[in-house]
Amino acid sequence: MRDKFIKSSRIDKAVAAIQRGEFTHYTNAAREFKCDRSAVSRRIRGLTKLKKEANSFWY
């Protein structure tokens, strides 16, 4: 469970950095925050959400 939280927080940090304009390419942000580029891309496009947001009935 802890690994998923760490992975998700890295993706969140990469997304935040891209949104602030620190990175223009998903690959560079993913490399900097040690996460998967496709996960960053999916999170930015809104294809994946945090578990709490995705299923708020249970959380």
PDB file of N, CA, C and O in Angstrom:
ATOM      1  N   MET A   1       0.820  -1.191   0.000  1.00  0.00           N
ATOM      2  CA  MET A   1       0.000   0.000   0.000  1.00  0.00           C
ATOM      3  C   MET A   1       0.865   1.256   0.000  1.00  0.00           C
ATOM      4  O   MET A   1       0.569   2.223  -0.701  1.00  0.00           O
ATOM      5  N   ARG A   2       1.918   1.234   0.778  1.00  0.00           N
ATOM      6  CA  ARG A   2       2.813   2.382   0.856  1.00  0.00           C
ATOM      7  C   ARG A   2       3.462   2.667  -0.494  1.00  0.00           C
ATOM      8  O   ARG A   2       3.647   3.828  -0.859  1.00  0.00           O
ATOM      9  N   ASP A   3       3.810   1.619  -1.238  1.00  0.00           N
ATOM     10  CA  ASP A   3       4.427   1.806  -2.552  1.00  0.00           C
ATOM     11  C   ASP A   3       3.497   2.532  -3.508  1.00  0.00           C
ATOM     12  O   ASP A   3       3.943   3.377  -4.284  1.00  0.00           O
ATOM     13  N   LYS A   4       2.204   2.210  -3.462  1.00  0.00           N
ATOM     14  CA  LYS A   4       1.240   2.881  -4.327  1.00  0.00           C
ATOM     15  C   LYS A   4       1.138   4.359  -3.973  1.00  0.00           C
ATOM     16  O   LYS A   4       1.032   5.210  -4.856  1.00  0.00           O
ATOM     17  N   PHE A   5       1.171   4.659  -2.682  1.00  0.00           N
ATOM     18  CA  PHE A   5       1.108   6.055  -2.240  1.00  0.00           C
ATOM     19  C   PHE A   5       2.331   6.816  -2.724  1.00  0.00           C
ATOM     20  O   PHE A   5       2.213   7.941  -3.209  1.00  0.00           O
ATOM     21  N   ILE A   6       3.498   6.212  -2.597  1.00  0.00           N
ATOM     22  CA  ILE A   6       4.736   6.864  -3.038  1.00  0.00           C
ATOM     23  C   ILE A   6       4.713   7.086  -4.536  1.00  0.00           C
ATOM     24  O   ILE A   6       5.084   8.158  -5.014  1.00  0.00           O
ATOM     25  N   LYS A   7       4.280   6.077  -5.283  1.00  0.00           N
ATOM     26  CA  LYS A   7       4.210   6.190  -6.733  1.00  0.00           C
ATOM     27  C   LYS A   7       3.236   7.288  -7.147  1.00  0.00           C
ATOM     28  O   LYS A   7       3.527   8.085  -8.038  1.00  0.00           O
ATOM     29  N   SER A   8       2.082   7.322  -6.494  1.00  0.00           N
ATOM     30  CA  SER A   8       1.076   8.322  -6.811  1.00  0.00           C
ATOM     31  C   SER A   8       1.564   9.733  -6.467  1.00  0.00           C
ATOM     32  O   SER A   8       1.292  10.682  -7.201  1.00  0.00           O
ATOM     33  N   SER A   9       2.278   9.866  -5.359  1.00  0.00           N
ATOM     34  CA  SER A   9       2.769  11.195  -4.985  1.00  0.00           C
ATOM     35  C   SER A   9       3.844  11.674  -5.956  1.00  0.00           C
ATOM     36  O   SER A   9       3.938  12.870  -6.232  1.00  0.00           O
ATOM     37  N   ARG A  10       4.646  10.764  -6.471  1.00  0.00           N
ATOM     38  CA  ARG A  10       5.641  11.154  -7.493  1.00  0.00           C
ATOM     39  C   ARG A  10       4.954  11.640  -8.758  1.00  0.00           C
ATOM     40  O   ARG A  10       5.366  12.633  -9.358  1.00  0.00           O
ATOM     41  N   ILE A  11       3.910  10.939  -9.156  1.00  0.00           N
ATOM     42  CA  ILE A  11       3.159  11.351 -10.344  1.00  0.00           C
ATOM     43  C   ILE A  11       2.524  12.714 -10.102  1.00  0.00           C
ATOM     44  O   ILE A  11       2.561  13.578 -10.978  1.00  0.00           O
ATOM     45  N   ASP A  12       1.943  12.912  -8.926  1.00  0.00           N
ATOM     46  CA  ASP A  12       1.335  14.209  -8.586  1.00  0.00           C
ATOM     47  C   ASP A  12       2.355  15.335  -8.639  1.00  0.00           C
ATOM     48  O   ASP A  12       2.056  16.423  -9.132  1.00  0.00           O
ATOM     49  N   LYS A  13       3.547  15.084  -8.140  1.00  0.00           N
ATOM     50  CA  LYS A  13       4.601  16.105  -8.168  1.00  0.00           C
ATOM     51  C   LYS A  13       5.008  16.426  -9.604  1.00  0.00           C
ATOM     52  O   LYS A  13       5.232  17.589  -9.940  1.00  0.00           O
ATOM     53  N   ALA A  14       5.103  15.408 -10.444  1.00  0.00           N
ATOM     54  CA  ALA A  14       5.459  15.622 -11.850  1.00  0.00           C
ATOM     55  C   ALA A  14       4.375  16.430 -12.556  1.00  0.00           C
ATOM     56  O   ALA A  14       4.681  17.347 -13.319  1.00  0.00           O
ATOM     57  N   VAL A  15       3.124  16.098 -12.307  1.00  0.00           N
ATOM     58  CA  VAL A  15       2.005  16.822 -12.916  1.00  0.00           C
ATOM     59  C   VAL A  15       2.006  18.278 -12.454  1.00  0.00           C
ATOM     60  O   VAL A  15       1.818  19.190 -13.259  1.00  0.00           O
ATOM     61  N   ALA A  16       2.216  18.487 -11.177  1.00  0.00           N
ATOM     62  CA  ALA A  16       2.245  19.860 -10.652  1.00  0.00           C
ATOM     63  C   ALA A  16       3.377  20.668 -11.281  1.00  0.00           C
ATOM     64  O   ALA A  16       3.197  21.842 -11.604  1.00  0.00           O
ATOM     65  N   ALA A  17       4.527  20.052 -11.453  1.00  0.00           N
ATOM     66  CA  ALA A  17       5.662  20.746 -12.063  1.00  0.00           C
ATOM     67  C   ALA A  17       5.360  21.113 -13.514  1.00  0.00           C
ATOM     68  O   ALA A  17       5.726  22.197 -13.968  1.00  0.00           O
ATOM     69  N   ILE A  18       4.706  20.234 -14.231  1.00  0.00           N
ATOM     70  CA  ILE A  18       4.337  20.519 -15.619  1.00  0.00           C
ATOM     71  C   ILE A  18       3.324  21.658 -15.653  1.00  0.00           C
ATOM     72  O   ILE A  18       3.435  22.561 -16.482  1.00  0.00           O
ATOM     73  N   GLN A  19       2.349  21.624 -14.768  1.00  0.00           N
ATOM     74  CA  GLN A  19       1.331  22.670 -14.742  1.00  0.00           C
ATOM     75  C   GLN A  19       1.897  24.027 -14.340  1.00  0.00           C
ATOM     76  O   GLN A  19       1.384  25.064 -14.762  1.00  0.00           O
ATOM     77  N   ARG A  20       2.949  24.028 -13.530  1.00  0.00           N
ATOM     78  CA  ARG A  20       3.614  25.285 -13.157  1.00  0.00           C
ATOM     79  C   ARG A  20       4.515  25.800 -14.275  1.00  0.00           C
ATOM     80  O   ARG A  20       4.972  26.942 -14.225  1.00  0.00           O
ATOM     81  N   GLY A  21       4.774  24.969 -15.278  1.00  0.00           N
ATOM     82  CA  GLY A  21       5.610  25.379 -16.398  1.00  0.00           C
ATOM     83  C   GLY A  21       7.075  25.061 -16.222  1.00  0.00           C
ATOM     84  O   GLY A  21       7.901  25.537 -17.000  1.00  0.00           O
ATOM     85  N   GLU A  22       7.422  24.270 -15.222  1.00  0.00           N
ATOM     86  CA  GLU A  22       8.819  23.902 -15.001  1.00  0.00           C
ATOM     87  C   GLU A  22       9.319  22.925 -16.072  1.00  0.00           C
ATOM     88  O   GLU A  22      10.511  22.886 -16.376  1.00  0.00           O
ATOM     89  N   PHE A  23       8.414  22.152 -16.629  1.00  0.00           N
ATOM     90  CA  PHE A  23       8.758  21.196 -17.682  1.00  0.00           C
ATOM     91  C   PHE A  23       7.777  21.377 -18.836  1.00  0.00           C
ATOM     92  O   PHE A  23       6.601  21.677 -18.631  1.00  0.00           O
ATOM     93  N   THR A  24       8.285  21.189 -20.049  1.00  0.00           N
ATOM     94  CA  THR A  24       7.410  21.247 -21.215  1.00  0.00           C
ATOM     95  C   THR A  24       7.155  19.858 -21.778  1.00  0.00           C
ATOM     96  O   THR A  24       6.235  19.677 -22.575  1.00  0.00           O
ATOM     97  N   HIS A  25       7.948  18.880 -21.380  1.00  0.00           N
ATOM     98  CA  HIS A  25       7.800  17.511 -21.866  1.00  0.00           C
ATOM     99  C   HIS A  25       7.523  16.568 -20.702  1.00  0.00           C
ATOM    100  O   HIS A  25       8.164  16.641 -19.654  1.00  0.00           O
ATOM    101  N   TYR A  26       6.559  15.685 -20.909  1.00  0.00           N
ATOM    102  CA  TYR A  26       6.205  14.707 -19.879  1.00  0.00           C
ATOM    103  C   TYR A  26       7.393  13.820 -19.529  1.00  0.00           C
ATOM    104  O   TYR A  26       7.580  13.448 -18.371  1.00  0.00           O
ATOM    105  N   THR A  27       8.186  13.487 -20.527  1.00  0.00           N
ATOM    106  CA  THR A  27       9.329  12.596 -20.311  1.00  0.00           C
ATOM    107  C   THR A  27      10.321  13.195 -19.328  1.00  0.00           C
ATOM    108  O   THR A  27      10.809  12.501 -18.436  1.00  0.00           O
ATOM    109  N   ASN A  28      10.619  14.460 -19.482  1.00  0.00           N
ATOM    110  CA  ASN A  28      11.584  15.112 -18.592  1.00  0.00           C
ATOM    111  C   ASN A  28      11.065  15.176 -17.159  1.00  0.00           C
ATOM    112  O   ASN A  28      11.818  14.949 -16.212  1.00  0.00           O
ATOM    113  N   ALA A  29       9.798  15.479 -17.003  1.00  0.00           N
ATOM    114  CA  ALA A  29       9.209  15.537 -15.663  1.00  0.00           C
ATOM    115  C   ALA A  29       9.186  14.145 -15.030  1.00  0.00           C
ATOM    116  O   ALA A  29       9.511  13.991 -13.852  1.00  0.00           O
ATOM    117  N   ALA A  30       8.807  13.149 -15.800  1.00  0.00           N
ATOM    118  CA  ALA A  30       8.765  11.778 -15.286  1.00  0.00           C
ATOM    119  C   ALA A  30      10.148  11.309 -14.868  1.00  0.00           C
ATOM    120  O   ALA A  30      10.303  10.646 -13.843  1.00  0.00           O
ATOM    121  N   ARG A  31      11.136  11.650 -15.653  1.00  0.00           N
ATOM    122  CA  ARG A  31      12.513  11.273 -15.313  1.00  0.00           C
ATOM    123  C   ARG A  31      12.961  11.950 -14.018  1.00  0.00           C
ATOM    124  O   ARG A  31      13.588  11.323 -13.165  1.00  0.00           O
ATOM    125  N   GLU A  32      12.640  13.217 -13.883  1.00  0.00           N
ATOM    126  CA  GLU A  32      13.040  13.982 -12.693  1.00  0.00           C
ATOM    127  C   GLU A  32      12.405  13.416 -11.421  1.00  0.00           C
ATOM    128  O   GLU A  32      13.057  13.337 -10.380  1.00  0.00           O
ATOM    129  N   PHE A  33      11.137  13.024 -11.508  1.00  0.00           N
ATOM    130  CA  PHE A  33      10.417  12.553 -10.326  1.00  0.00           C
ATOM    131  C   PHE A  33      10.351  11.027 -10.236  1.00  0.00           C
ATOM    132  O   PHE A  33       9.641  10.477  -9.395  1.00  0.00           O
ATOM    133  N   LYS A  34      11.098  10.354 -11.111  1.00  0.00           N
ATOM    134  CA  LYS A  34      11.227   8.890 -11.090  1.00  0.00           C
ATOM    135  C   LYS A  34       9.875   8.181 -11.132  1.00  0.00           C
ATOM    136  O   LYS A  34       9.541   7.380 -10.259  1.00  0.00           O
ATOM    137  N   CYS A  35       9.109   8.501 -12.176  1.00  0.00           N
ATOM    138  CA  CYS A  35       7.824   7.833 -12.376  1.00  0.00           C
ATOM    139  C   CYS A  35       7.640   7.562 -13.868  1.00  0.00           C
ATOM    140  O   CYS A  35       8.475   7.946 -14.687  1.00  0.00           O
ATOM    141  N   ASP A  36       6.558   6.908 -14.202  1.00  0.00           N
ATOM    142  CA  ASP A  36       6.289   6.504 -15.572  1.00  0.00           C
ATOM    143  C   ASP A  36       5.706   7.659 -16.382  1.00  0.00           C
ATOM    144  O   ASP A  36       4.772   8.326 -15.935  1.00  0.00           O
ATOM    145  N   ARG A  37       6.252   7.893 -17.559  1.00  0.00           N
ATOM    146  CA  ARG A  37       5.800   8.982 -18.407  1.00  0.00           C
ATOM    147  C   ARG A  37       4.338   8.822 -18.802  1.00  0.00           C
ATOM    148  O   ARG A  37       3.593   9.801 -18.829  1.00  0.00           O
ATOM    149  N   SER A  38       3.927   7.610 -19.105  1.00  0.00           N
ATOM    150  CA  SER A  38       2.537   7.402 -19.520  1.00  0.00           C
ATOM    151  C   SER A  38       1.569   7.652 -18.367  1.00  0.00           C
ATOM    152  O   SER A  38       0.447   8.107 -18.588  1.00  0.00           O
ATOM    153  N   ALA A  39       1.992   7.362 -17.148  1.00  0.00           N
ATOM    154  CA  ALA A  39       1.142   7.640 -15.981  1.00  0.00           C
ATOM    155  C   ALA A  39       0.956   9.142 -15.809  1.00  0.00           C
ATOM    156  O   ALA A  39      -0.141   9.603 -15.491  1.00  0.00           O
ATOM    157  N   VAL A  40       2.015   9.898 -16.017  1.00  0.00           N
ATOM    158  CA  VAL A  40       1.932  11.362 -15.940  1.00  0.00           C
ATOM    159  C   VAL A  40       0.979  11.875 -17.023  1.00  0.00           C
ATOM    160  O   VAL A  40       0.129  12.726 -16.759  1.00  0.00           O
ATOM    161  N   SER A  41       1.126  11.363 -18.215  1.00  0.00           N
ATOM    162  CA  SER A  41       0.273  11.771 -19.321  1.00  0.00           C
ATOM    163  C   SER A  41      -1.197  11.464 -19.045  1.00  0.00           C
ATOM    164  O   SER A  41      -2.065  12.307 -19.273  1.00  0.00           O
ATOM    165  N   ARG A  42      -1.472  10.262 -18.557  1.00  0.00           N
ATOM    166  CA  ARG A  42      -2.853   9.883 -18.253  1.00  0.00           C
ATOM    167  C   ARG A  42      -3.446  10.761 -17.148  1.00  0.00           C
ATOM    168  O   ARG A  42      -4.611  11.151 -17.221  1.00  0.00           O
ATOM    169  N   ARG A  43      -2.656  11.066 -16.139  1.00  0.00           N
ATOM    170  CA  ARG A  43      -3.146  11.892 -15.025  1.00  0.00           C
ATOM    171  C   ARG A  43      -3.459  13.308 -15.513  1.00  0.00           C
ATOM    172  O   ARG A  43      -4.467  13.892 -15.114  1.00  0.00           O
ATOM    173  N   ILE A  44      -2.611  13.857 -16.365  1.00  0.00           N
ATOM    174  CA  ILE A  44      -2.841  15.208 -16.881  1.00  0.00           C
ATOM    175  C   ILE A  44      -4.088  15.243 -17.764  1.00  0.00           C
ATOM    176  O   ILE A  44      -4.866  16.195 -17.707  1.00  0.00           O
ATOM    177  N   ARG A  45      -4.272  14.214 -18.574  1.00  0.00           N
ATOM    178  CA  ARG A  45      -5.434  14.175 -19.467  1.00  0.00           C
ATOM    179  C   ARG A  45      -6.719  13.795 -18.744  1.00  0.00           C
ATOM    180  O   ARG A  45      -7.803  13.849 -19.324  1.00  0.00           O
ATOM    181  N   GLY A  46      -6.594  13.409 -17.474  1.00  0.00           N
ATOM    182  CA  GLY A  46      -7.779  13.082 -16.695  1.00  0.00           C
ATOM    183  C   GLY A  46      -8.294  11.676 -16.905  1.00  0.00           C
ATOM    184  O   GLY A  46      -9.434  11.377 -16.551  1.00  0.00           O
ATOM    185  N   LEU A  47      -7.472  10.800 -17.478  1.00  0.00           N
ATOM    186  CA  LEU A  47      -7.901   9.427 -17.717  1.00  0.00           C
ATOM    187  C   LEU A  47      -7.806   8.577 -16.465  1.00  0.00           C
ATOM    188  O   LEU A  47      -8.508   7.574 -16.336  1.00  0.00           O
ATOM    189  N   THR A  48      -6.942   8.971 -15.544  1.00  0.00           N
ATOM    190  CA  THR A  48      -6.853   8.280 -14.262  1.00  0.00           C
ATOM    191  C   THR A  48      -7.013   9.313 -13.169  1.00  0.00           C
ATOM    192  O   THR A  48      -6.586  10.459 -13.307  1.00  0.00           O
ATOM    193  N   LYS A  49      -7.625   8.898 -12.096  1.00  0.00           N
ATOM    194  CA  LYS A  49      -7.827   9.809 -10.979  1.00  0.00           C
ATOM    195  C   LYS A  49      -7.355   9.115  -9.720  1.00  0.00           C
ATOM    196  O   LYS A  49      -7.111   7.909  -9.701  1.00  0.00           O
ATOM    197  N   LEU A  50      -7.237   9.892  -8.693  1.00  0.00           N
ATOM    198  CA  LEU A  50      -6.907   9.308  -7.408  1.00  0.00           C
ATOM    199  C   LEU A  50      -8.057   8.418  -6.972  1.00  0.00           C
ATOM    200  O   LEU A  50      -9.212   8.687  -7.302  1.00  0.00           O
ATOM    201  N   LYS A  51      -7.753   7.375  -6.244  1.00  0.00           N
ATOM    202  CA  LYS A  51      -8.766   6.421  -5.828  1.00  0.00           C
ATOM    203  C   LYS A  51      -9.912   7.113  -5.096  1.00  0.00           C
ATOM    204  O   LYS A  51     -11.075   6.760  -5.289  1.00  0.00           O
ATOM    205  N   LYS A  52      -9.595   8.080  -4.270  1.00  0.00           N
ATOM    206  CA  LYS A  52     -10.614   8.789  -3.503  1.00  0.00           C
ATOM    207  C   LYS A  52     -11.575   9.534  -4.430  1.00  0.00           C
ATOM    208  O   LYS A  52     -12.780   9.560  -4.181  1.00  0.00           O
ATOM    209  N   GLU A  53     -11.056  10.130  -5.481  1.00  0.00           N
ATOM    210  CA  GLU A  53     -11.892  10.868  -6.414  1.00  0.00           C
ATOM    211  C   GLU A  53     -12.676   9.919  -7.308  1.00  0.00           C
ATOM    212  O   GLU A  53     -13.817  10.204  -7.670  1.00  0.00           O
ATOM    213  N   ALA A  54     -12.073   8.801  -7.663  1.00  0.00           N
ATOM    214  CA  ALA A  54     -12.690   7.872  -8.591  1.00  0.00           C
ATOM    215  C   ALA A  54     -13.884   7.158  -7.970  1.00  0.00           C
ATOM    216  O   ALA A  54     -14.867   6.873  -8.653  1.00  0.00           O
ATOM    217  N   ASN A  55     -13.799   6.873  -6.689  1.00  0.00           N
ATOM    218  CA  ASN A  55     -14.856   6.115  -6.053  1.00  0.00           C
ATOM    219  C   ASN A  55     -15.142   6.722  -4.682  1.00  0.00           C
ATOM    220  O   ASN A  55     -14.859   6.108  -3.653  1.00  0.00           O
ATOM    221  N   SER A  56     -15.689   7.898  -4.674  1.00  0.00           N
ATOM    222  CA  SER A  56     -15.894   8.623  -3.421  1.00  0.00           C
ATOM    223  C   SER A  56     -16.947   7.963  -2.528  1.00  0.00           C
ATOM    224  O   SER A  56     -17.025   8.283  -1.342  1.00  0.00           O
ATOM    225  N   PHE A  57     -17.752   7.057  -3.065  1.00  0.00           N
ATOM    226  CA  PHE A  57     -18.748   6.368  -2.256  1.00  0.00           C
ATOM    227  C   PHE A  57     -18.109   5.556  -1.139  1.00  0.00           C
ATOM    228  O   PHE A  57     -18.645   5.478  -0.034  1.00  0.00           O
ATOM    229  N   TRP A  58     -16.965   4.955  -1.430  1.00  0.00           N
ATOM    230  CA  TRP A  58     -16.309   4.077  -0.475  1.00  0.00           C
ATOM    231  C   TRP A  58     -15.293   4.789   0.396  1.00  0.00           C
ATOM    232  O   TRP A  58     -14.837   4.220   1.387  1.00  0.00           O
ATOM    233  N   TYR A  59     -14.922   6.026   0.055  1.00  0.00           N
ATOM    234  CA  TYR A  59     -13.875   6.712   0.808  1.00  0.00           C
ATOM    235  C   TYR A  59     -14.379   7.995   1.398  1.00  0.00           C
ATOM    236  O   TYR A  59     -13.628   8.705   2.066  1.00  0.00           O
TER     237      TYR A  59
END
